[in-house]
Amino acid sequence: MWPLISKGDKVFIKYKNINKLKQGDIILFKKNDFILHRIIKIKNNKIITKGDNNVNNDFYEINENNYFGVLFKIQKNKFNLIINSHILNIYYYYILPFHPIIKMIIKRKKKL
């Protein structure tokens, strides 16, 4: 989930009824390992997720048996970022679309 969540950050999850999830929510589910990915779309009661740093959507079936909850707080060092729909909307619609460009700039700077 980089760049929103970095190595060493602590994430806090709370349970939210699976039927109340919405696009943009970041959820914790299990498919072999635990996965924390963003809901891209909910269509016909099917939840489609994708990691912020991934190109393709996930192909996991998410249901009440493997769903654990939704991200509500990230602790970065001693700074707490409370996740609410307003913050997620800003990130999801205004920052995330530029992620490939940001990633390319970071790679270029590392080469210098």
N, C-alpha and C positions, 0 to 999 in steps of 0.2 A: 504493500500500500504506500510505498514511497512515491511521492515526496511528502504526503500528509503525515505518515508515520515513519520514523527512522529507527535504525538499530539502537537499542537501549531505551527507547520510549516505553512507558508503561501504559497499557490500555485498560480501560474499565468498561465492563459489559453489564448491562441490566436486561432482565427479561422483558420482552414486549410481545404481546400476542401475535402469532405469525400472521393472523388475518388482518392485523392493523399496520403491517409493514408497508412502506411506500418507497417509490423511486428515490434514490439518493441515500437511503439508510445504509449504513455499513453494518453488516451482520457477521456473527461468528457461527460457523457451522463445521461439521466434521465429515471429511471424506478421506479416510486413512489417517491424515493428520488434521489438526484444527486449521481452519482457513478463515481469514477476516477479509471479506471483499464487499464491494459496493453493489447495491441493487441497481441495475441498469434499467430493468423493465419488469413489470408484472403483467402477464397476459394469460387469460383463462386460468387464473390461480396458479400459474407457473412462474416461479421466481427466477429471473435471469440475472446473474452476477458477473462481475469482472473486477480484477485487481486494477488499481489506478495505473500501475506500471506495465500492464499487459496489453497486448495488441488485440487479442481476441476475447470474446465472452467465454465464460465458463460453460461447461456442459454437465454440471452437477445437478442432480435432482435434490432439491431442498424441501424437506418436509418436517413435521413436528418431531420426528425421531432423530434427526441429525442437526436441527436448529437449536442454538443455545441462547441467543440474545442479540442485542443491538449495542453498538459502540456509543457511549455517552460522554466519555472523558479520555483525554490523552494527557499523560504527564511527561513533559519534556524537561529533563533535569528537575528544576524546582518550579517550573511554570506549568500551570494546569490549563488546558484548553478544553472548555466545556463544549461539547458538540450539541448543537441544536439546529433546527431546520434552516435558520437564517445563515449561520456560518457555513453549513454544508451547501446551501444554494450558491453562495458567493464562490466557494471553492469549486463546486461542480460545474457551474456555468461560466465563470470568468477566469479561473486559474487553470483548471484541468485541461481545457482544450489546447492550451499552449504548452502542455507538458512535453510533447516531443521536441519542441523548439528549445525549451529549457534544458532538456537532457542533452541535446546536440551541443549547446553552448558549453555546458559543464564538461563534456568529453573533450571539446576543442581546447578548453582552458587547461585541462589536465595534461594534454600533449605538449603545451608550451613550456 
